């Protein structure tokens, strides 16, 4: 098992005497089940595991009353060997979106208080897309237990977790953090090792099975097969869970992402999905993919000022894959090799933007960018050290003309600091701080 940040969240939850049932929400294959089962096995004498996706018959345990005694009795009869001991038993409801009555029961488990409940859900965000008829057929009496559950988002392994998996310790990371704080170059040995780990992370991504396969075999072919299987699972979910009329449109939106990001101006355009495509045709389909946790949007800003969200233009956005490894796997064969060699062709900008979107989103930052028809364009805009900060991703040592223009005109743009990430070491030139790509995950200060 790899060290995951969700472990700390679960420990804090377990130590809270007023804990509610916890729901771990995230895209498929990001490691929810293995993390939850590992945690429960180390903290409880008895673990009762129900996977509603694999075992539809488990839904019958909740077909009667939803009080705790009725449910635990049904489970103990249906699954031989289960034990329910107050204060020492944890129930795991895996893929809880497939059993709405199990989710409704969380209220009663909380009020009862004898047993802890941990849930996982891969597609909780897309439940709202079901038709009224589907919802009625599913359960006329179902209601989300508002106020009786604690929802936590989980992502594929982020870059810091990837570093942990590769033997990089907290002490090593503290050294990098100190170099960032002091704005001093990193030692060549550490710098080169971190550069190599970043390139590997770009092509492997953070899906635990892909990470495990790569670290065990160092065979990118086998790793790519794992990634391709995950992509196929996503497409299967689009068929299984999406409303009937939206199924083909959702898939079209999803498969257009590489084409969207290959363009010079990467704003998501519905006509790229299909010639003549309009927002009214695909807006809901794109939202479905986002709610499934597969993609992240990055919104354009009207002005480069705080608050970022208040100045965002909701109709103008880029779309990035939530996991950079899956994005690479969607590109033409041989792309992974090109990344490791630094030969990225038309996707050069897209790949480095996607890795920074990956890093920012997994650390809880909502990404924004700045683009004007005059030609000014900044890859990302973030809040950093209390100020609106420009962030440029440069695969090579480019001049970042837009960045320089904005910094030179404070009266117009009200920006006094910027960060340029690229394949170089730490340095500063006036208001511009340059750092290596691998330091992006350290930009945590708000």
C-alpha positions in Angstrom: 0.0 0.0 0.0 1.2 3.5 -0.9 1.0 6.3 1.6 -2.0 8.5 0.7 -3.2 11.8 2.1 -6.6 10.3 2.6 -5.1 8.3 5.4 -4.5 11.5 7.5 -8.1 12.6 6.8 -9.5 9.3 7.9 -7.4 9.3 11.1 -8.7 12.8 12.0 -12.2 11.6 11.3 -11.7 8.5 13.5 -10.4 10.7 16.4 -13.5 13.0 16.3 -16.0 11.9 18.9 -18.8 13.5 17.0 -17.9 11.9 13.7 -20.6 11.3 11.1 -20.5 8.6 8.4 -17.8 9.7 6.0 -18.3 9.6 2.2 -15.1 9.4 0.1 -16.0 10.9 -3.3 -13.7 10.5 -6.3 -13.3 9.3 -9.9 -13.1 5.6 -10.6 -9.8 3.8 -9.9 -8.3 6.6 -7.8 -7.6 4.3 -4.8 -10.7 4.9 -2.7 -11.5 1.3 -1.9 -8.0 0.1 -1.1 -7.3 3.1 1.1 -10.6 2.7 3.0 -10.2 -1.1 3.5 -6.6 -0.7 4.6 -7.5 2.0 7.1 -10.5 0.0 8.5 -8.4 -3.2 8.9 -5.9 -1.3 11.1 -8.4 0.5 13.3 -11.4 -1.8 13.8 -11.7 -5.4 15.2 -14.6 -6.0 12.8 -15.0 -4.8 9.2 -18.2 -5.4 7.2 -17.6 -4.7 3.5 -20.5 -4.2 1.0 -19.7 -3.5 -2.6 -22.9 -2.5 -4.3 -21.4 -2.4 -7.7 -20.2 -6.0 -7.7 -23.0 -7.4 -5.6 -26.4 -6.0 -6.5 -28.0 -8.5 -4.1 -26.6 -6.5 -1.2 -29.1 -3.8 -1.9 -31.8 -6.1 -0.5 -30.3 -5.6 3.0 -31.8 -2.1 2.9 -35.2 -2.9 1.3 -37.1 -2.9 4.6 -36.8 -0.4 7.4 -33.7 1.7 7.6 -33.1 1.5 11.3 -29.8 0.2 12.3 -30.9 -3.1 14.0 -32.9 -4.1 10.9 -30.0 -3.5 8.6 -27.4 -5.2 10.7 -29.7 -8.2 11.2 -30.2 -8.4 7.4 -26.5 -8.2 6.8 -25.6 -10.8 9.4 -28.1 -13.2 7.9 -27.0 -12.6 4.3 -23.3 -12.7 4.9 -22.1 -15.4 7.2 -19.4 -14.6 9.7 -20.2 -10.8 10.0 -20.0 -9.4 13.6 -21.4 -6.2 14.9 -19.8 -5.0 18.2 -20.6 -1.5 19.4 -17.5 0.8 19.1 -15.4 -1.9 17.4 -17.1 -2.4 14.0 -16.8 -0.4 10.8 -19.2 -0.8 7.9 -17.8 0.0 4.4 -20.4 0.9 1.8 -18.4 0.7 -1.5 -19.9 2.5 -4.6 -22.8 3.8 -2.5 -24.3 5.6 -5.5 -25.5 2.2 -6.7 -27.7 1.8 -3.5 -29.5 5.0 -2.7 -31.2 3.5 0.3 -27.8 2.6 1.8 -27.0 6.3 1.6 -30.3 7.2 3.2 -29.5 4.9 6.1 -26.5 7.0 7.0 -28.8 9.3 9.1 -29.9 6.3 11.2 -26.4 5.0 11.7 -25.2 8.4 12.9 -28.2 8.8 15.3 -27.6 5.3 16.6 -23.9 5.8 17.1 -22.8 2.2 17.7 -21.0 1.6 14.5 -18.8 3.7 12.2 -19.6 3.9 8.5 -17.2 4.7 5.7 -18.6 5.0 2.1 -17.0 5.5 -1.3 -18.7 6.9 -4.4 -17.3 7.2 -7.9 -20.3 8.8 -9.6 -22.2 10.6 -6.8 -21.9 13.8 -8.8 -23.8 12.5 -11.8 -26.9 11.2 -9.9 -28.7 14.4 -10.7 -28.7 13.6 -14.4 -31.2 10.7 -14.0 -34.6 11.3 -15.4 -37.6 11.6 -13.1 -38.8 8.2 -14.2 -35.4 6.6 -13.4 -35.3 8.2 -9.9 -38.9 7.1 -9.2 -38.1 3.6 -10.2 -34.9 3.6 -8.2 -36.6 4.7 -4.9 -39.6 6.9 -4.4 -38.6 7.6 -0.8 -34.9 8.2 -1.2 -33.4 11.4 0.1 -29.8 12.4 0.6 -29.1 12.5 4.4 -28.1 16.2 4.5 -26.4 17.0 7.7 -25.7 13.4 8.6 -22.7 12.6 6.4 -19.2 14.1 6.0 -18.2 14.3 2.3 -14.5 14.3 1.3 -13.1 14.5 -2.2 -10.3 12.1 -3.1 -8.1 12.4 -6.2 -5.7 10.1 -8.0 -2.2 10.2 -6.4 -0.8 13.8 -6.6 2.8 14.6 -7.3 3.8 14.6 -3.6 2.2 11.2 -3.1 4.1 10.0 -6.2 7.3 11.3 -4.6 6.6 9.3 -1.5 6.0 6.2 -3.5 9.5 6.7 -5.1 11.2 7.0 -1.7 11.4 10.8 -1.5 10.9 11.6 2.2 9.4 14.5 4.1 12.9 15.6 4.9 13.8 15.8 1.1 10.6 17.8 0.4 11.4 20.1 3.3 14.8 20.8 1.6 12.9 21.8 -1.6 10.5 23.9 0.3 13.4 25.8 1.9 15.0 26.4 -1.5 11.7 27.9 -2.7 11.4 30.1 0.4 15.0 31.3 0.2 14.8 31.5 -3.7 18.1 29.6 -4.0 19.1 27.0 -6.7 18.6 23.3 -5.8 21.7 21.1 -5.7 22.3 19.4 -9.1 21.9 15.9 -7.9 18.5 16.6 -6.2 17.5 18.8 -9.1 18.1 16.1 -11.8 16.4 13.4 -9.8 13.3 15.6 -9.3 13.3 16.4 -13.0 13.3 12.7 -13.8 10.5 11.9 -11.4 8.4 14.7 -12.8 8.7 13.4 -16.4 7.8 9.9 -15.1 4.8 11.3 -13.3 3.6 13.1 -16.4 3.3 9.8 -18.3 2.3 7.5 -15.4 -0.1 9.9 -13.6 -1.6 9.1 -10.3 -3.9 6.1 -10.8 -2.7 3.6 -8.2 -2.8 0.6 -10.5 -0.8 2.5 -13.1 1.7 3.7 -10.5 2.1 0.2 -9.1 2.5 -1.4 -12.5 5.2 1.1 -13.5 7.1 1.0 -10.3 7.0 -2.8 -10.3 8.0 -3.4 -14.0 9.2 -0.1 -15.3 7.4 -1.2 -18.5 5.5 1.7 -20.0 3.7 -0.7 -22.4 2.1 -2.5 -19.4 1.4 0.8 -17.7 -0.3 2.1 -20.8 -2.6 -1.0 -20.9 -3.7 -0.2 -17.4 -4.5 3.4 -18.4 -6.3 2.2 -21.5 -8.5 -0.1 -19.4 -9.4 2.8 -17.1 -10.3 5.0 -20.0 -12.5 2.1 -21.3 -14.2 2.0 -17.8 -14.9 5.7 -18.0 -16.6 5.1 -21.4 -18.6 2.2 -20.0 -19.8 4.5 -17.2 -20.9 7.0 -19.8 -23.1 4.3 -21.4 -24.4 2.9 -18.1 -25.1 6.0 -16.0 -25.6 8.9 -18.4 -29.1 9.8 -19.6 -30.0 8.0 -22.9 -30.0 11.0 -25.2 -26.7 12.3 -23.8 -24.6 9.1 -24.1 -23.1 9.8 -27.5 -22.6 13.5 -26.8 -20.8 12.8 -23.5 -18.4 10.5 -25.3 -17.9 13.0 -28.1 -17.0 15.7 -25.6 -14.6 13.4 -23.8 -12.8 12.2 -26.9 -12.4 15.8 -28.2 -10.2 16.8 -25.2 -6.8 16.0 -27.0 -8.0 18.0 -30.0 -9.1 20.9 -27.8 -5.7 21.1 -26.1 -3.7 20.8 -29.3 -5.0 24.1 -30.5 -2.9 27.3 -30.0 -5.7 28.9 -28.0 -7.0 26.0 -25.9 -10.4 27.4 -24.9 -12.9 24.6 -25.0 -14.9 25.1 -28.2 -18.1 23.0 -28.9 -17.5 23.2 -32.7 -14.3 21.1 -32.1 -16.5 18.4 -30.5 -18.5 18.2 -33.7 -18.6 20.6 -36.7 -21.4 23.1 -36.0 -21.7 22.0 -32.4 -23.3 24.5 -30.0 -23.2 25.1 -26.3 -26.9 24.2 -26.0 -26.1 20.7 -27.5 -23.1 19.8 -25.3 -23.1 21.9 -22.2 -24.8 19.3 -20.1 -22.7 16.5 -21.5 -19.5 18.3 -20.5 -20.9 18.9 -17.1 -21.6 15.2 -16.7 -17.9 14.4 -17.4 -16.8 17.0 -14.9 -19.2 15.8 -12.2 -17.8 12.3 -12.7 -14.4 13.7 -11.7 -12.7 13.0 -15.0 -11.9 16.5 -16.1 -11.3 19.9 -14.5 -12.3 23.3 -16.0 -10.0 26.4 -15.9 -11.9 29.7 -16.3 -10.8 32.8 -18.1 -10.7 36.0 -16.1 -12.1 39.4 -17.0 -9.4 41.2 -15.1 -6.2 40.1 -13.2 -7.5 40.9 -9.7 -8.7 39.2 -6.6 -11.2 37.6 -5.9 -10.4 35.2 -8.7 -13.8 33.4 -8.7 -15.6 36.8 -8.7 -13.8 37.8 -11.9 -14.1 34.6 -13.8 -16.0 34.4 -17.1 -18.2 31.4 -16.8 -18.7 31.0 -20.6 -14.9 30.9 -21.4 -12.9 28.0 -20.1 -10.2 25.4 -20.9 -10.7 21.7 -20.0 -7.9 19.5 -18.6 -7.8 15.8 -17.7 -7.9 15.4 -14.0 -5.1 12.9 -14.3 -2.1 13.7 -16.5 -1.2 10.0 -17.1 -4.6 9.3 -18.6 -4.3 12.4 -20.8 -1.0 11.1 -22.2 -2.6 7.7 -22.8 -5.3 9.3 -25.0 -2.7 10.8 -27.3 -1.0 9.0 -30.2 1.2 6.0 -29.6 4.8 7.0 -28.7 3.8 10.2 -26.9 5.1 8.8 -23.6 8.6 8.2 -25.1 8.6 11.7 -26.6 7.8 13.2 -23.2 10.8 11.4 -21.6 13.0 12.7 -24.5 11.6 16.2 -24.3 10.2 16.0 -27.9 6.6 16.9 -27.5 5.6 18.3 -30.8 2.1 19.9 -31.1 1.1 18.8 -27.6 4.1 20.4 -25.9 2.1 23.3 -24.3 -0.9 21.1 -23.6 1.1 18.5 -21.7 2.8 21.1 -19.5 -0.4 23.0 -18.9 -2.2 19.8 -18.0 0.5 18.7 -15.5 0.2 22.1 -13.7 -3.6 21.9 -13.8 -3.3 18.3 -12.4 -1.0 19.6 -9.6 -3.1 22.7 -8.8 -6.4 20.9 -8.7 -5.2 18.0 -6.5 -3.8 20.5 -4.0 -7.2 22.2 -3.8 -6.5 25.2 -6.1 -9.3 26.1 -8.5 -7.4 27.1 -11.7 -8.0 30.2 -13.8 -6.2 31.7 -16.8 -6.2 35.1 -18.5 -6.7 35.7 -22.3 -7.4 38.8 -24.3 -8.2 39.0 -28.0 -5.3 41.4 -28.3 -3.0 38.4 -27.9 -2.2 38.5 -24.2 -2.5 35.1 -22.6 -1.3 33.8 -19.3 -1.5 30.0 -18.6 -2.7 30.3 -15.0 -3.6 32.9 -12.5 -3.5 32.0 -8.8 -3.7 33.6 -5.4 -0.3 33.4 -3.8 1.0 35.1 -0.7 -2.2 37.2 -0.7 -1.7 38.6 -4.2 -3.0 37.9 -7.7 -0.1 36.0 -9.3 0.6 35.1 -12.9 1.9 31.6 -13.6 3.4 30.6 -16.9 4.4 27.1 -18.0 7.3 27.0 -20.4 8.6 23.8 -21.8 11.6 25.7 -23.1 13.2 29.0 -21.9 10.8 31.2 -23.6 10.5 35.0 -23.0 6.8 34.9 -21.8 6.0 38.2 -23.6 2.5 38.4 -22.2 3.7 38.0 -18.7 6.3 40.7 -19.2 3.7 43.1 -20.7 1.4 42.7 -17.8 4.1 43.1 -15.1 5.3 46.3 -16.9 1.9 47.9 -16.7 0.9 47.7 -13.1 -1.5 50.7 -13.4 -3.6 48.7 -15.9 -3.4 45.1 -14.7 -2.7 45.5 -11.0 -0.2 42.6 -10.9 3.1 42.9 -9.1 4.4 39.3 -9.0 4.6 36.3 -11.3 6.0 32.8 -11.4 7.5 31.0 -14.4 7.8 27.2 -14.3 10.0 25.4 -16.7 13.0 23.0 -17.0 15.4 25.2 -15.1 16.4 25.9 -11.5 15.3 28.5 -9.0 16.0 32.1 -9.7 14.5 35.6 -9.5 14.5 38.6 -11.9 12.7 41.5 -10.2 9.0 40.5 -9.8 9.4 37.3 -11.7 10.3 34.1 -9.8 11.4 31.2 -11.9 11.2 27.7 -10.5 11.4 24.1 -11.9 8.1 22.4 -12.8 8.6 19.9 -10.0 8.2 22.7 -7.4 4.7 23.6 -8.5 3.1 21.5 -5.7 4.9 23.6 -3.1 3.0 26.8 -4.1 0.6 26.2 -1.2 0.7 29.6 0.5 -2.5 31.6 -0.1 
